[in-house]
Amino acid sequence: MQKLGDFKLPHFFNYPPYFTLQPVKDTREKQIQLWKELILDYCRTQKIFVIGLEEEFPLFSNSVIERSLSHEARVAFLSALVSDGRAEWLDKGHRKCLILWHRIQDWADIILHFVKNNGLEDSVMTVEEIRSGVESRGTELQGIDRTILMRALKQLEQKGKLAIFKGSSTDDEGIKFSV
């Protein structure tokens, strides 16, 4: 089985037709499903949050079989993730895509578990501490994309689970948990 670093690639990755958008509807649907799963799995294990269509992305080419996804195929696969609520375009030109390997609600749940597991129920933390503090090391929150984190925190704030305090800069925004 071929690997990309420590990531095991699925068998279809070495099958040249999967690097070309398939014309038959049923085959294309299966192809899109396989690519969606691969992109989400790879991004989750490698902690990748943004894919740029114009930039090199390891999954979009396979040197072993000398194949690369066309721009049209890249757009099709990422657009399918957007349709499923697992990604969002970051710009109107659809050149950068925010990958949601966890939906925002799932990230909010992960934050609540993090707070409870670390005894932070009535604590104050900065946003940066959640992303890169001692408590978050080795958790899914370590290195989380700031946009995703803020959206999950705002969702929890609307539910009364925390309060967000604005600091003088984005580095010192505070969170008061009340779980």
DRENDRENTOR-171201 format. One record per atom (N, C-alpha, C): residue number from 1; residue in one letter; atom name; x, y, z. Coordinates in steps of 0.05 Angstrom, whole numbers, plus 5000, padded with zeros to 4 digits. Layout:
BEGIN
- k; r; a; x; y; z
- NUM; a; CA; X; Y; Z $
...
***
This chain:
BEGIN
- k; r; a; x; y; z
- 1; m; N; 5017; 4976; 5000 $
- 1; m; CA; 5000; 5000; 5000 $
- 1; m; C; 5018; 5025; 5000 $
- 2; q; N; 5011; 5043; 4983 $
- 2; q; CA; 5026; 5068; 4980 $
- 2; q; C; 5021; 5086; 5004 $
- 3; k; N; 5041; 5101; 5012 $
- 3; k; CA; 5038; 5120; 5035 $
- 3; k; C; 5046; 5148; 5026 $
- 4; l; N; 5035; 5167; 5039 $
- 4; l; CA; 5042; 5195; 5036 $
- 4; l; C; 5051; 5204; 5064 $
- 5; g; N; 5077; 5203; 5069 $
- 5; g; CA; 5088; 5207; 5096 $
- 5; g; C; 5079; 5183; 5112 $
- 6; d; N; 5065; 5188; 5134 $
- 6; d; CA; 5055; 5166; 5151 $
- 6; d; C; 5025; 5160; 5144 $
- 7; f; N; 5014; 5172; 5124 $
- 7; f; CA; 4986; 5168; 5117 $
- 7; f; C; 4984; 5146; 5096 $
- 8; k; N; 4968; 5126; 5101 $
- 8; k; CA; 4963; 5104; 5082 $
- 8; k; C; 4942; 5113; 5062 $
- 9; l; N; 4950; 5111; 5037 $
- 9; l; CA; 4932; 5119; 5015 $
- 9; l; C; 4914; 5095; 5008 $
- 10; p; N; 4889; 5100; 5000 $
- 10; p; CA; 4872; 5078; 4992 $
- 10; p; C; 4881; 5066; 4965 $
- 11; h; N; 4871; 5042; 4959 $
- 11; h; CA; 4879; 5029; 4934 $
- 11; h; C; 4871; 5045; 4909 $
- 12; f; N; 4849; 5059; 4910 $
- 12; f; CA; 4840; 5073; 4886 $
- 12; f; C; 4860; 5095; 4878 $
- 13; f; N; 4877; 5104; 4897 $
- 13; f; CA; 4896; 5125; 4891 $
- 13; f; C; 4916; 5117; 4869 $
- 14; n; N; 4919; 5092; 4865 $
- 14; n; CA; 4937; 5082; 4843 $
- 14; n; C; 4922; 5074; 4818 $
- 15; y; N; 4897; 5081; 4817 $
- 15; y; CA; 4881; 5073; 4794 $
- 15; y; C; 4877; 5098; 4777 $
- 16; p; N; 4890; 5101; 4754 $
- 16; p; CA; 4890; 5125; 4738 $
- 16; p; C; 4862; 5138; 4732 $
- 17; p; N; 4841; 5122; 4727 $
- 17; p; CA; 4816; 5135; 4721 $
- 17; p; C; 4805; 5152; 4744 $
- 18; y; N; 4813; 5147; 4768 $
- 18; y; CA; 4803; 5163; 4790 $
- 18; y; C; 4815; 5191; 4791 $
- 19; f; N; 4835; 5196; 4774 $
- 19; f; CA; 4846; 5222; 4772 $
- 19; f; C; 4833; 5238; 4748 $
- 20; t; N; 4813; 5226; 4736 $
- 20; t; CA; 4798; 5239; 4714 $
- 20; t; C; 4769; 5239; 4722 $
- 21; l; N; 4755; 5261; 4720 $
- 21; l; CA; 4727; 5261; 4726 $
- 21; l; C; 4712; 5242; 4707 $
- 22; q; N; 4697; 5224; 4719 $
- 22; q; CA; 4684; 5203; 4704 $
- 22; q; C; 4658; 5213; 4691 $
- 23; p; N; 4653; 5207; 4666 $
- 23; p; CA; 4629; 5217; 4652 $
- 23; p; C; 4603; 5203; 4660 $
- 24; v; N; 4605; 5178; 4668 $
- 24; v; CA; 4580; 5163; 4675 $
- 24; v; C; 4572; 5171; 4704 $
- 25; k; N; 4547; 5179; 4706 $
- 25; k; CA; 4536; 5191; 4731 $
- 25; k; C; 4542; 5173; 4756 $
- 26; d; N; 4535; 5147; 4755 $
- 26; d; CA; 4539; 5130; 4778 $
- 26; d; C; 4568; 5127; 4785 $
- 27; t; N; 4585; 5125; 4765 $
- 27; t; CA; 4614; 5122; 4770 $
- 27; t; C; 4625; 5148; 4782 $
- 28; r; N; 4616; 5170; 4771 $
- 28; r; CA; 4625; 5196; 4781 $
- 28; r; C; 4617; 5200; 4810 $
- 29; e; N; 4592; 5192; 4817 $
- 29; e; CA; 4583; 5195; 4845 $
- 29; e; C; 4600; 5178; 4864 $
- 30; k; N; 4607; 5154; 4856 $
- 30; k; CA; 4624; 5136; 4872 $
- 30; k; C; 4652; 5149; 4874 $
- 31; q; N; 4662; 5160; 4852 $
- 31; q; CA; 4688; 5173; 4852 $
- 31; q; C; 4689; 5197; 4871 $
- 32; i; N; 4668; 5213; 4869 $
- 32; i; CA; 4667; 5237; 4886 $
- 32; i; C; 4665; 5229; 4916 $
- 33; q; N; 4650; 5208; 4922 $
- 33; q; CA; 4648; 5198; 4950 $
- 33; q; C; 4675; 5189; 4960 $
- 34; l; N; 4690; 5174; 4944 $
- 34; l; CA; 4716; 5164; 4952 $
- 34; l; C; 4735; 5188; 4957 $
- 35; w; N; 4735; 5207; 4939 $
- 35; w; CA; 4753; 5231; 4942 $
- 35; w; C; 4745; 5247; 4966 $
- 36; k; N; 4719; 5251; 4971 $
- 36; k; CA; 4711; 5266; 4995 $
- 36; k; C; 4721; 5253; 5020 $
- 37; e; N; 4718; 5227; 5022 $
- 37; e; CA; 4728; 5212; 5046 $
- 37; e; C; 4758; 5214; 5048 $
- 38; l; N; 4772; 5212; 5026 $
- 38; l; CA; 4801; 5214; 5026 $
- 38; l; C; 4811; 5241; 5035 $
- 39; i; N; 4799; 5262; 5024 $
- 39; i; CA; 4806; 5290; 5031 $
- 39; i; C; 4801; 5295; 5061 $
- 40; l; N; 4778; 5287; 5071 $
- 40; l; CA; 4772; 5292; 5099 $
- 40; l; C; 4791; 5276; 5118 $
- 41; d; N; 4795; 5251; 5111 $
- 41; d; CA; 4813; 5234; 5127 $
- 41; d; C; 4841; 5245; 5127 $
- 42; y; N; 4851; 5252; 5104 $
- 42; y; CA; 4878; 5263; 5102 $
- 42; y; C; 4881; 5289; 5117 $
- 43; c; N; 4862; 5307; 5113 $
- 43; c; CA; 4863; 5333; 5127 $
- 43; c; C; 4862; 5329; 5158 $
- 44; r; N; 4845; 5311; 5167 $
- 44; r; CA; 4842; 5306; 5195 $
- 44; r; C; 4869; 5295; 5207 $
- 45; t; N; 4881; 5275; 5194 $
- 45; t; CA; 4905; 5263; 5205 $
- 45; t; C; 4929; 5282; 5203 $
- 46; q; N; 4929; 5299; 5183 $
- 46; q; CA; 4952; 5318; 5179 $
- 46; q; C; 4946; 5346; 5190 $
- 47; k; N; 4922; 5349; 5202 $
- 47; k; CA; 4914; 5375; 5213 $
- 47; k; C; 4916; 5397; 5193 $
- 48; i; N; 4904; 5392; 5170 $
- 48; i; CA; 4902; 5412; 5149 $
- 48; i; C; 4874; 5424; 5149 $
- 49; f; N; 4872; 5451; 5149 $
- 49; f; CA; 4846; 5464; 5150 $
- 49; f; C; 4839; 5478; 5125 $
- 50; v; N; 4859; 5486; 5109 $
- 50; v; CA; 4853; 5501; 5085 $
- 50; v; C; 4867; 5488; 5061 $
- 51; i; N; 4852; 5485; 5039 $
- 51; i; CA; 4863; 5475; 5014 $
- 51; i; C; 4860; 5497; 4993 $
- 52; g; N; 4882; 5505; 4981 $
- 52; g; CA; 4882; 5524; 4959 $
- 52; g; C; 4882; 5510; 4933 $
- 53; l; N; 4864; 5517; 4915 $
- 53; l; CA; 4862; 5504; 4889 $
- 53; l; C; 4887; 5510; 4872 $
- 54; e; N; 4898; 5533; 4876 $
- 54; e; CA; 4921; 5541; 4859 $
- 54; e; C; 4948; 5530; 4871 $
- 55; e; N; 4946; 5519; 4895 $
- 55; e; CA; 4971; 5511; 4909 $
- 55; e; C; 4974; 5481; 4907 $
- 56; e; N; 4999; 5472; 4912 $
- 56; e; CA; 5005; 5444; 4912 $
- 56; e; C; 4991; 5431; 4936 $
- 57; f; N; 4977; 5409; 4931 $
- 57; f; CA; 4964; 5394; 4953 $
- 57; f; C; 4971; 5365; 4947 $
- 58; p; N; 4984; 5351; 4966 $
- 58; p; CA; 4995; 5324; 4961 $
- 58; p; C; 4975; 5304; 4949 $
- 59; l; N; 4950; 5306; 4956 $
- 59; l; CA; 4931; 5286; 4946 $
- 59; l; C; 4924; 5290; 4917 $
- 60; f; N; 4928; 5314; 4907 $
- 60; f; CA; 4918; 5320; 4880 $
- 60; f; C; 4936; 5311; 4858 $
- 61; s; N; 4958; 5297; 4865 $
- 61; s; CA; 4975; 5285; 4844 $
- 61; s; C; 4987; 5259; 4854 $
- 62; n; N; 4993; 5241; 4836 $
- 62; n; CA; 5006; 5216; 4843 $
- 62; n; C; 5029; 5211; 4823 $
- 63; s; N; 5053; 5216; 4832 $
- 63; s; CA; 5076; 5213; 4814 $
- 63; s; C; 5081; 5184; 4806 $
- 64; v; N; 5072; 5165; 4822 $
- 64; v; CA; 5076; 5136; 4816 $
- 64; v; C; 5062; 5129; 4790 $
- 65; i; N; 5038; 5139; 4786 $
- 65; i; CA; 5023; 5133; 4761 $
- 65; i; C; 5022; 5157; 4742 $
- 66; e; N; 5037; 5178; 4749 $
- 66; e; CA; 5040; 5202; 4733 $
- 66; e; C; 5012; 5214; 4726 $
- 67; r; N; 4996; 5218; 4747 $
- 67; r; CA; 4970; 5230; 4744 $
- 67; r; C; 4966; 5253; 4763 $
- 68; s; N; 4951; 5273; 4754 $
- 68; s; CA; 4943; 5296; 4772 $
- 68; s; C; 4914; 5302; 4766 $
- 69; l; N; 4901; 5312; 4787 $
- 69; l; CA; 4873; 5320; 4783 $
- 69; l; C; 4872; 5346; 4767 $
- 70; s; N; 4853; 5348; 4749 $
- 70; s; CA; 4849; 5374; 4735 $
- 70; s; C; 4837; 5394; 4754 $
- 71; h; N; 4839; 5419; 4746 $
- 71; h; CA; 4826; 5440; 4762 $
- 71; h; C; 4796; 5434; 4765 $
- 72; e; N; 4784; 5425; 4744 $
- 72; e; CA; 4755; 5419; 4744 $
- 72; e; C; 4749; 5397; 4765 $
- 73; a; N; 4766; 5377; 4766 $
- 73; a; CA; 4762; 5355; 4785 $
- 73; a; C; 4766; 5365; 4814 $
- 74; r; N; 4786; 5381; 4818 $
- 74; r; CA; 4791; 5392; 4845 $
- 74; r; C; 4766; 5408; 4854 $
- 75; v; N; 4756; 5425; 4836 $
- 75; v; CA; 4732; 5441; 4843 $
- 75; v; C; 4709; 5422; 4849 $
- 76; a; N; 4705; 5402; 4832 $
- 76; a; CA; 4683; 5383; 4836 $
- 76; a; C; 4684; 5370; 4863 $
- 77; f; N; 4707; 5360; 4871 $
- 77; f; CA; 4710; 5346; 4896 $
- 77; f; C; 4707; 5364; 4920 $
- 78; l; N; 4718; 5388; 4919 $
- 78; l; CA; 4716; 5407; 4941 $
- 78; l; C; 4687; 5418; 4942 $
- 79; s; N; 4675; 5423; 4919 $
- 79; s; CA; 4647; 5432; 4919 $
- 79; s; C; 4628; 5412; 4931 $
- 80; a; N; 4634; 5386; 4926 $
- 80; a; CA; 4618; 5365; 4938 $
- 80; a; C; 4620; 5365; 4969 $
- 81; l; N; 4644; 5371; 4979 $
- 81; l; CA; 4648; 5374; 5008 $
- 81; l; C; 4632; 5398; 5018 $
- 82; v; N; 4632; 5420; 5003 $
- 82; v; CA; 4617; 5444; 5010 $
- 82; v; C; 4587; 5437; 5011 $
- 83; s; N; 4578; 5423; 4991 $
- 83; s; CA; 4549; 5415; 4990 $
- 83; s; C; 4541; 5398; 5014 $
- 84; d; N; 4560; 5382; 5024 $
- 84; d; CA; 4555; 5365; 5047 $
- 84; d; C; 4558; 5379; 5074 $
- 85; g; N; 4566; 5405; 5073 $
- 85; g; CA; 4571; 5419; 5098 $
- 85; g; C; 4598; 5412; 5111 $
- 86; r; N; 4616; 5400; 5096 $
- 86; r; CA; 4642; 5392; 5107 $
- 86; r; C; 4664; 5410; 5098 $
- 87; a; N; 4657; 5431; 5083 $
- 87; a; CA; 4677; 5451; 5075 $
- 87; a; C; 4662; 5477; 5067 $
- 88; e; N; 4677; 5498; 5066 $
- 88; e; CA; 4666; 5524; 5058 $
- 88; e; C; 4687; 5539; 5041 $
- 89; w; N; 4677; 5552; 5020 $
- 89; w; CA; 4695; 5568; 5004 $
- 89; w; C; 4702; 5593; 5021 $
- 90; l; N; 4727; 5601; 5021 $
- 90; l; CA; 4736; 5624; 5037 $
- 90; l; C; 4736; 5650; 5020 $
- 91; d; N; 4732; 5647; 4994 $
- 91; d; CA; 4732; 5671; 4977 $
- 91; d; C; 4711; 5667; 4955 $
- 92; k; N; 4703; 5689; 4943 $
- 92; k; CA; 4683; 5688; 4922 $
- 92; k; C; 4692; 5674; 4897 $
- 93; g; N; 4718; 5675; 4892 $
- 93; g; CA; 4730; 5662; 4868 $
- 93; g; C; 4734; 5632; 4871 $
- 94; h; N; 4727; 5622; 4895 $
- 94; h; CA; 4729; 5593; 4901 $
- 94; h; C; 4758; 5583; 4896 $
- 95; r; N; 4777; 5597; 4907 $
- 95; r; CA; 4805; 5589; 4905 $
- 95; r; C; 4816; 5576; 4930 $
- 96; k; N; 4803; 5582; 4953 $
- 96; k; CA; 4812; 5571; 4978 $
- 96; k; C; 4787; 5559; 4992 $
- 97; c; N; 4792; 5535; 5004 $
- 97; c; CA; 4770; 5521; 5016 $
- 97; c; C; 4777; 5513; 5045 $
- 98; l; N; 4759; 5520; 5064 $
- 98; l; CA; 4762; 5513; 5092 $
- 98; l; C; 4750; 5485; 5095 $
- 99; i; N; 4767; 5467; 5104 $
- 99; i; CA; 4758; 5439; 5107 $
- 99; i; C; 4748; 5434; 5136 $
- 100; l; N; 4724; 5424; 5138 $
- 100; l; CA; 4712; 5419; 5164 $
- 100; l; C; 4711; 5389; 5169 $
- 101; w; N; 4734; 5378; 5176 $
- 101; w; CA; 4734; 5349; 5181 $
- 101; w; C; 4717; 5342; 5205 $
- 102; h; N; 4712; 5362; 5222 $
- 102; h; CA; 4691; 5361; 5242 $
- 102; h; C; 4673; 5384; 5236 $
- 103; r; N; 4647; 5380; 5237 $
- 103; r; CA; 4628; 5402; 5234 $
- 103; r; C; 4631; 5421; 5257 $
- 104; i; N; 4622; 5446; 5254 $
- 104; i; CA; 4625; 5466; 5276 $
- 104; i; C; 4613; 5456; 5302 $
- 105; q; N; 4589; 5444; 5300 $
- 105; q; CA; 4576; 5433; 5325 $
- 105; q; C; 4594; 5412; 5338 $
- 106; d; N; 4607; 5395; 5322 $
- 106; d; CA; 4625; 5375; 5333 $
- 106; d; C; 4649; 5387; 5346 $
- 107; w; N; 4660; 5409; 5334 $
- 107; w; CA; 4682; 5423; 5347 $
- 107; w; C; 4673; 5435; 5374 $
- 108; a; N; 4648; 5445; 5374 $
- 108; a; CA; 4637; 5456; 5399 $
- 108; a; C; 4636; 5435; 5421 $
- 109; d; N; 4627; 5411; 5413 $
- 109; d; CA; 4626; 5388; 5432 $
- 109; d; C; 4654; 5381; 5441 $
- 110; i; N; 4674; 5381; 5423 $
- 110; i; CA; 4702; 5375; 5430 $
- 110; i; C; 4712; 5395; 5451 $
- 111; i; N; 4705; 5420; 5447 $
- 111; i; CA; 4713; 5441; 5466 $
- 111; i; C; 4701; 5436; 5493 $
- 112; l; N; 4675; 5429; 5494 $
- 112; l; CA; 4662; 5424; 5520 $
- 112; l; C; 4675; 5400; 5534 $
- 113; h; N; 4682; 5379; 5519 $
- 113; h; CA; 4695; 5356; 5531 $
- 113; h; C; 4723; 5364; 5542 $
- 114; f; N; 4737; 5380; 5526 $
- 114; f; CA; 4763; 5390; 5534 $
- 114; f; C; 4761; 5406; 5560 $
- 115; v; N; 4741; 5423; 5562 $
- 115; v; CA; 4737; 5439; 5586 $
- 115; v; C; 4731; 5421; 5610 $
- 116; k; N; 4713; 5402; 5607 $
- 116; k; CA; 4706; 5384; 5629 $
- 116; k; C; 4729; 5366; 5637 $
- 117; n; N; 4743; 5355; 5617 $
- 117; n; CA; 4765; 5336; 5623 $
- 117; n; C; 4789; 5350; 5636 $
- 118; n; N; 4791; 5376; 5633 $
- 118; n; CA; 4814; 5390; 5645 $
- 118; n; C; 4805; 5407; 5669 $
- 119; g; N; 4780; 5403; 5678 $
- 119; g; CA; 4771; 5418; 5702 $
- 119; g; C; 4770; 5448; 5698 $
- 120; l; N; 4763; 5457; 5674 $
- 120; l; CA; 4763; 5486; 5668 $
- 120; l; C; 4735; 5498; 5668 $
- 121; e; N; 4716; 5485; 5682 $
- 121; e; CA; 4688; 5493; 5680 $
- 121; e; C; 4683; 5522; 5687 $
- 122; d; N; 4697; 5533; 5706 $
- 122; d; CA; 4693; 5562; 5713 $
- 122; d; C; 4718; 5578; 5709 $
- 123; s; N; 4734; 5570; 5690 $
- 123; s; CA; 4760; 5583; 5685 $
- 123; s; C; 4759; 5603; 5662 $
- 124; v; N; 4780; 5619; 5661 $
- 124; v; CA; 4784; 5638; 5639 $
- 124; v; C; 4809; 5629; 5624 $
- 125; m; N; 4807; 5629; 5597 $
- 125; m; CA; 4830; 5622; 5580 $
- 125; m; C; 4830; 5641; 5557 $
- 126; t; N; 4853; 5645; 5544 $
- 126; t; CA; 4853; 5660; 5519 $
- 126; t; C; 4848; 5641; 5496 $
- 127; v; N; 4840; 5652; 5474 $
- 127; v; CA; 4836; 5635; 5450 $
- 127; v; C; 4861; 5621; 5442 $
- 128; e; N; 4884; 5635; 5445 $
- 128; e; CA; 4909; 5623; 5438 $
- 128; e; C; 4917; 5600; 5456 $
- 129; e; N; 4909; 5602; 5482 $
- 129; e; CA; 4914; 5579; 5500 $
- 129; e; C; 4899; 5554; 5492 $
- 130; i; N; 4875; 5558; 5482 $
- 130; i; CA; 4859; 5535; 5472 $
- 130; i; C; 4873; 5523; 5448 $
- 131; r; N; 4884; 5539; 5431 $
- 131; r; CA; 4897; 5529; 5406 $
- 131; r; C; 4924; 5517; 5412 $
- 132; s; N; 4939; 5529; 5431 $
- 132; s; CA; 4967; 5521; 5433 $
- 132; s; C; 4977; 5519; 5462 $
- 133; g; N; 4959; 5520; 5481 $
- 133; g; CA; 4967; 5518; 5509 $
- 133; g; C; 4975; 5490; 5518 $
- 134; v; N; 4985; 5488; 5542 $
- 134; v; CA; 4994; 5462; 5553 $
- 134; v; C; 4971; 5442; 5553 $
- 135; e; N; 4947; 5451; 5561 $
- 135; e; CA; 4924; 5432; 5563 $
- 135; e; C; 4916; 5421; 5536 $
- 136; s; N; 4920; 5436; 5515 $
- 136; s; CA; 4911; 5427; 5488 $
- 136; s; C; 4931; 5410; 5474 $
- 137; r; N; 4955; 5408; 5484 $
- 137; r; CA; 4976; 5391; 5471 $
- 137; r; C; 4966; 5362; 5469 $
- 138; g; N; 4968; 5351; 5445 $
- 138; g; CA; 4961; 5324; 5441 $
- 138; g; C; 4931; 5320; 5437 $
- 139; t; N; 4915; 5342; 5437 $
- 139; t; CA; 4886; 5339; 5432 $
- 139; t; C; 4880; 5349; 5404 $
- 140; e; N; 4856; 5345; 5396 $
- 140; e; CA; 4848; 5355; 5369 $
- 140; e; C; 4847; 5385; 5368 $
- 141; l; N; 4846; 5398; 5391 $
- 141; l; CA; 4845; 5428; 5391 $
- 141; l; C; 4872; 5440; 5386 $
- 142; q; N; 4894; 5425; 5390 $
- 142; q; CA; 4921; 5435; 5385 $
- 142; q; C; 4923; 5444; 5356 $
- 143; g; N; 4929; 5469; 5352 $
- 143; g; CA; 4933; 5480; 5325 $
- 143; g; C; 4907; 5484; 5308 $
- 144; i; N; 4884; 5483; 5321 $
- 144; i; CA; 4859; 5486; 5307 $
- 144; i; C; 4859; 5513; 5292 $
- 145; d; N; 4847; 5513; 5269 $
- 145; d; CA; 4844; 5538; 5253 $
- 145; d; C; 4828; 5558; 5270 $
- 146; r; N; 4838; 5583; 5271 $
- 146; r; CA; 4825; 5603; 5287 $
- 146; r; C; 4797; 5609; 5279 $
- 147; t; N; 4791; 5609; 5253 $
- 147; t; CA; 4764; 5614; 5243 $
- 147; t; C; 4745; 5593; 5253 $
- 148; i; N; 4753; 5568; 5252 $
- 148; i; CA; 4736; 5546; 5261 $
- 148; i; C; 4732; 5548; 5291 $
- 149; l; N; 4754; 5553; 5306 $
- 149; l; CA; 4752; 5555; 5335 $
- 149; l; C; 4733; 5577; 5343 $
- 150; m; N; 4735; 5601; 5331 $
- 150; m; CA; 4718; 5623; 5338 $
- 150; m; C; 4689; 5617; 5332 $
- 151; r; N; 4684; 5604; 5310 $
- 151; r; CA; 4656; 5597; 5303 $
- 151; r; C; 4645; 5577; 5324 $
- 152; a; N; 4661; 5558; 5332 $
- 152; a; CA; 4651; 5539; 5352 $
- 152; a; C; 4647; 5552; 5379 $
- 153; l; N; 4665; 5571; 5386 $
- 153; l; CA; 4663; 5585; 5411 $
- 153; l; C; 4638; 5603; 5411 $
- 154; k; N; 4633; 5616; 5388 $
- 154; k; CA; 4609; 5633; 5386 $
- 154; k; C; 4583; 5616; 5388 $
- 155; q; N; 4584; 5592; 5378 $
- 155; q; CA; 4561; 5575; 5380 $
- 155; q; C; 4556; 5568; 5409 $
- 156; l; N; 4578; 5562; 5424 $
- 156; l; CA; 4575; 5556; 5452 $
- 156; l; C; 4567; 5580; 5468 $
- 157; e; N; 4576; 5604; 5460 $
- 157; e; CA; 4568; 5629; 5473 $
- 157; e; C; 4537; 5633; 5470 $
- 158; q; N; 4527; 5627; 5447 $
- 158; q; CA; 4498; 5630; 5442 $
- 158; q; C; 4482; 5611; 5459 $
- 159; k; N; 4494; 5589; 5467 $
- 159; k; CA; 4480; 5569; 5484 $
- 159; k; C; 4485; 5574; 5514 $
- 160; g; N; 4500; 5596; 5520 $
- 160; g; CA; 4505; 5603; 5547 $
- 160; g; C; 4526; 5587; 5561 $
- 161; k; N; 4543; 5573; 5546 $
- 161; k; CA; 4564; 5556; 5558 $
- 161; k; C; 4590; 5572; 5564 $
- 162; l; N; 4592; 5596; 5552 $
- 162; l; CA; 4616; 5612; 5556 $
- 162; l; C; 4611; 5640; 5548 $
- 163; a; N; 4629; 5657; 5555 $
- 163; a; CA; 4628; 5686; 5546 $
- 163; a; C; 4655; 5692; 5534 $
- 164; i; N; 4654; 5707; 5511 $
- 164; i; CA; 4679; 5715; 5498 $
- 164; i; C; 4684; 5744; 5504 $
- 165; f; N; 4708; 5750; 5513 $
- 165; f; CA; 4716; 5777; 5520 $
- 165; f; C; 4736; 5786; 5500 $
- 166; k; N; 4731; 5809; 5488 $
- 166; k; CA; 4749; 5821; 5468 $
- 166; k; C; 4773; 5833; 5483 $
- 167; g; N; 4797; 5827; 5472 $
- 167; g; CA; 4821; 5840; 5483 $
- 167; g; C; 4830; 5862; 5465 $
- 168; s; N; 4853; 5873; 5470 $
- 168; s; CA; 4863; 5895; 5454 $
- 168; s; C; 4873; 5885; 5427 $
- 169; s; N; 4878; 5858; 5425 $
- 169; s; CA; 4886; 5846; 5400 $
- 169; s; C; 4873; 5818; 5399 $
- 170; t; N; 4875; 5806; 5376 $
- 170; t; CA; 4863; 5779; 5373 $
- 170; t; C; 4878; 5759; 5390 $
- 171; d; N; 4903; 5765; 5397 $
- 171; d; CA; 4919; 5746; 5413 $
- 171; d; C; 4909; 5744; 5442 $
- 172; d; N; 4895; 5765; 5452 $
- 172; d; CA; 4887; 5764; 5480 $
- 172; d; C; 4857; 5764; 5483 $
- 173; e; N; 4842; 5753; 5465 $
- 173; e; CA; 4814; 5749; 5469 $
- 173; e; C; 4811; 5727; 5490 $
- 174; g; N; 4793; 5732; 5509 $
- 174; g; CA; 4789; 5714; 5531 $
- 174; g; C; 4763; 5699; 5529 $
- 175; i; N; 4763; 5675; 5542 $
- 175; i; CA; 4739; 5658; 5543 $
- 175; i; C; 4734; 5652; 5572 $
- 176; k; N; 4710; 5658; 5582 $
- 176; k; CA; 4702; 5650; 5609 $
- 176; k; C; 4682; 5628; 5606 $
- 177; f; N; 4690; 5604; 5614 $
- 177; f; CA; 4672; 5581; 5612 $
- 177; f; C; 4653; 5580; 5635 $
- 178; s; N; 4628; 5572; 5630 $
- 178; s; CA; 4608; 5569; 5651 $
- 178; s; C; 4591; 5544; 5644 $
- 179; v; N; 4605; 5522; 5644 $
- 179; v; CA; 4593; 5496; 5636 $
- 179; v; C; 4580; 5484; 5660 $
***
